[in-house]
Amino acid sequence: MENFKVPIRYGIIGALIMSIFSFVSYLFYRQLFSSFYTQIAVGIFSFAIMVLIPIIGGLAFRKDRGGILSFQDALVGLMLICAISFAGSAIMGYLIPNVIDQNIRRR
């Protein structure tokens, strides 16, 4: 696993960014999603985050490996970045309504 330090680091960074974005969008839910165009803008921004983090992480991983990367290492590195990012975002998506804001279940 020490060969994949860079993808793990970028996966954690992606998880933090996506978790913060999820938390902020949860806090401002009514204000953010009151307009159709705001919904489109937030969707495009979140999609851009989900696409750019693996690209930036993959480029950094290739640079860390000396500029040459086999297909297997590139695929495993990108899958690690995506899996860690999405797992962190899913955990935050579970924690927000169930642990952080428990009043939502009481309504």
Residue frames as qw, qx, qy, qz and C-alpha x, y, z in Angstrom:
[[0.000, 0.882, 0.471, 0.000, 0.00, 0.00, 0.00],
 [0.342, -0.676, 0.068, 0.650, 2.92, 2.37, 0.34],
 [0.327, 0.093, 0.580, 0.740, 3.02, 2.56, -3.46],
 [0.057, -0.636, -0.603, -0.477, -0.42, 4.12, -3.39],
 [0.282, -0.440, -0.426, 0.738, 0.15, 6.94, -0.87],
 [0.048, 0.104, -0.212, -0.971, -0.74, 9.64, -3.40],
 [0.370, -0.326, -0.655, -0.572, -4.12, 8.11, -4.42],
 [0.441, -0.514, -0.687, 0.263, -5.02, 7.57, -0.77],
 [0.209, -0.331, -0.207, 0.897, -4.12, 11.19, 0.02],
 [0.197, -0.008, -0.358, -0.913, -6.21, 12.49, -2.87],
 [0.411, -0.400, -0.780, -0.249, -9.05, 10.17, -1.91],
 [0.349, -0.517, -0.564, 0.541, -9.08, 11.65, 1.58],
 [0.043, -0.230, 0.056, 0.971, -8.92, 15.17, 0.14],
 [0.294, -0.190, -0.622, -0.700, -11.83, 14.32, -2.16],
 [0.411, -0.486, -0.768, 0.072, -13.80, 12.86, 0.73],
 [0.241, -0.448, -0.371, 0.777, -13.25, 16.01, 2.80],
 [0.093, 0.110, -0.273, -0.951, -14.23, 18.32, -0.06],
 [0.380, -0.282, -0.712, -0.518, -17.35, 16.31, -0.90],
 [0.395, -0.485, -0.716, 0.311, -18.31, 16.02, 2.78],
 [0.122, -0.359, -0.199, 0.903, -17.94, 19.75, 3.33],
 [0.223, -0.021, -0.463, -0.858, -19.98, 20.41, 0.19],
 [0.409, -0.389, -0.800, -0.204, -22.68, 18.00, 1.39],
 [0.323, -0.482, -0.583, 0.569, -22.79, 19.63, 4.81],
 [0.005, -0.267, 0.017, 0.964, -22.99, 23.17, 3.42],
 [0.319, -0.135, -0.597, -0.724, -25.69, 22.22, 0.93],
 [0.399, -0.452, -0.795, 0.071, -27.62, 20.55, 3.78],
 [0.212, -0.416, -0.407, 0.785, -27.37, 23.69, 5.90],
 [0.194, 0.385, -0.092, -0.898, -28.65, 25.93, 3.11],
 [0.277, 0.235, 0.907, 0.214, -31.04, 23.44, 1.57],
 [0.241, 0.765, 0.561, -0.205, -34.06, 25.72, 1.27],
 [0.062, 0.844, -0.143, -0.514, -32.07, 28.67, -0.03],
 [0.205, -0.385, 0.747, 0.503, -29.96, 26.62, -2.46],
 [0.142, 0.181, 0.917, 0.325, -32.75, 24.62, -4.04],
 [0.281, 0.607, 0.466, -0.579, -35.48, 27.24, -4.21],
 [0.423, 0.697, -0.219, -0.536, -34.59, 28.10, -7.82],
 [0.942, 0.286, 0.175, 0.021, -34.26, 25.71, -10.74],
 [0.534, 0.750, -0.283, 0.268, -31.15, 27.46, -12.01],
 [0.295, -0.696, 0.578, -0.308, -29.53, 27.20, -8.60],
 [0.892, -0.109, 0.421, -0.125, -30.21, 23.46, -8.62],
 [0.823, 0.545, -0.020, 0.161, -28.53, 23.19, -12.02],
 [0.196, 0.819, -0.429, 0.327, -25.51, 25.20, -10.84],
 [0.561, -0.532, 0.575, -0.268, -25.09, 23.12, -7.67],
 [0.946, 0.130, 0.295, -0.044, -25.40, 19.91, -9.69],
 [0.672, 0.677, -0.179, 0.242, -22.77, 21.03, -12.20],
 [0.084, -0.782, 0.515, -0.340, -20.44, 22.11, -9.37],
 [0.741, -0.353, 0.536, -0.198, -20.76, 18.78, -7.55],
 [0.922, 0.352, 0.148, 0.069, -20.23, 16.87, -10.80],
 [0.416, 0.801, -0.331, 0.276, -17.12, 18.96, -11.49],
 [0.399, -0.655, 0.581, -0.272, -15.76, 18.08, -8.05],
 [0.882, -0.079, 0.451, -0.109, -16.39, 14.38, -8.64],
 [0.824, 0.537, 0.044, 0.177, -14.60, 14.51, -12.00],
 [0.260, 0.854, -0.333, 0.303, -11.70, 16.84, -11.18],
 [0.572, -0.644, 0.480, -0.167, -10.49, 15.18, -7.97],
 [0.908, -0.021, 0.393, 0.147, -9.64, 11.83, -9.66],
 [0.650, 0.699, 0.011, 0.297, -8.05, 13.62, -12.63],
 [0.031, -0.874, 0.378, -0.304, -5.83, 15.78, -10.44],
 [0.719, -0.478, 0.492, -0.114, -5.00, 12.79, -8.22],
 [0.920, 0.253, 0.256, 0.155, -4.19, 10.61, -11.23],
 [0.478, 0.797, -0.165, 0.332, -1.84, 13.23, -12.65],
 [0.294, -0.783, 0.474, -0.278, -0.11, 13.62, -9.28],
 [0.886, -0.205, 0.414, -0.033, 0.17, 9.81, -8.99],
 [0.827, 0.492, 0.081, 0.258, 1.78, 9.59, -12.42],
 [0.186, 0.860, -0.309, 0.360, 4.18, 12.42, -11.54],
 [0.595, -0.622, 0.463, -0.210, 5.05, 10.66, -8.27],
 [0.917, 0.002, 0.389, 0.092, 5.86, 7.47, -10.19],
 [0.415, -0.389, 0.500, 0.654, 8.28, 9.26, -12.52],
 [0.370, 0.473, -0.256, -0.757, 5.88, 9.97, -15.37],
 [0.449, 0.138, -0.807, -0.359, 5.39, 6.34, -16.41],
 [0.535, -0.075, 0.595, -0.595, 2.44, 4.38, -15.12],
 [0.019, -0.069, -0.955, -0.288, 1.11, 0.98, -16.14],
 [0.449, -0.331, -0.435, -0.707, -2.58, 0.63, -16.90],
 [0.637, -0.396, -0.656, 0.086, -3.10, -1.57, -13.86],
 [0.387, -0.250, -0.410, 0.787, -1.50, 0.92, -11.47],
 [0.119, -0.108, -0.136, -0.978, -3.40, 3.82, -13.01],
 [0.545, -0.369, -0.565, -0.497, -6.71, 1.96, -12.75],
 [0.604, -0.403, -0.609, 0.318, -6.10, 0.88, -9.16],
 [0.267, -0.113, -0.241, 0.926, -4.99, 4.40, -8.22],
 [0.275, -0.193, -0.242, -0.910, -8.06, 6.06, -9.73],
 [0.620, -0.397, -0.622, -0.267, -10.39, 3.47, -8.22],
 [0.505, -0.300, -0.552, 0.592, -8.82, 4.08, -4.80],
 [0.029, 0.002, -0.072, 0.997, -9.36, 7.82, -5.15],
 [0.463, -0.260, -0.414, -0.739, -12.99, 7.35, -6.21],
 [0.642, -0.352, -0.681, 0.002, -13.76, 4.69, -3.59],
 [0.397, -0.257, -0.488, 0.734, -12.31, 6.68, -0.69],
 [0.095, -0.055, -0.054, -0.992, -13.97, 9.91, -1.86],
 [0.541, -0.282, -0.478, -0.632, -17.39, 8.36, -2.32],
 [0.607, -0.331, -0.689, 0.217, -17.17, 6.36, 0.92],
 [0.246, -0.167, -0.374, 0.878, -16.35, 9.53, 2.86],
 [0.287, -0.105, -0.198, -0.931, -19.20, 11.37, 1.20],
 [0.612, -0.308, -0.643, -0.341, -21.62, 8.50, 1.92],
 [0.491, -0.290, -0.643, 0.512, -20.57, 8.40, 5.57],
 [0.023, -0.106, -0.191, 0.976, -21.17, 12.13, 5.85],
 [0.438, -0.178, -0.441, -0.763, -24.52, 11.72, 4.10],
 [0.618, -0.366, -0.696, -0.012, -25.49, 9.20, 6.77],
 [0.422, -0.238, -0.510, 0.711, -24.12, 11.20, 9.70],
 [0.066, -0.190, -0.051, -0.978, -25.81, 14.52, 8.87],
 [0.571, -0.372, -0.265, -0.683, -29.45, 13.48, 9.42],
 [0.815, -0.289, -0.501, -0.030, -28.83, 10.64, 11.91],
 [0.663, -0.280, -0.366, 0.590, -26.19, 12.06, 14.23],
 [0.250, 0.055, -0.050, 0.965, -25.62, 15.76, 13.59],
 [0.369, -0.083, -0.031, -0.925, -29.23, 16.92, 13.04],
 [0.038, -0.181, -0.975, 0.120, -31.47, 14.53, 14.91],
 [0.314, 0.376, 0.378, -0.785, -34.38, 16.97, 14.91],
 [0.403, 0.245, -0.538, -0.699, -35.19, 16.05, 11.32],
 [0.305, -0.103, -0.942, -0.092, -36.39, 12.60, 12.44],
 [0.010, -0.343, -0.721, 0.602, -38.65, 14.06, 15.14],
 [0.268, 0.217, -0.094, -0.934, -40.69, 16.24, 12.77]]
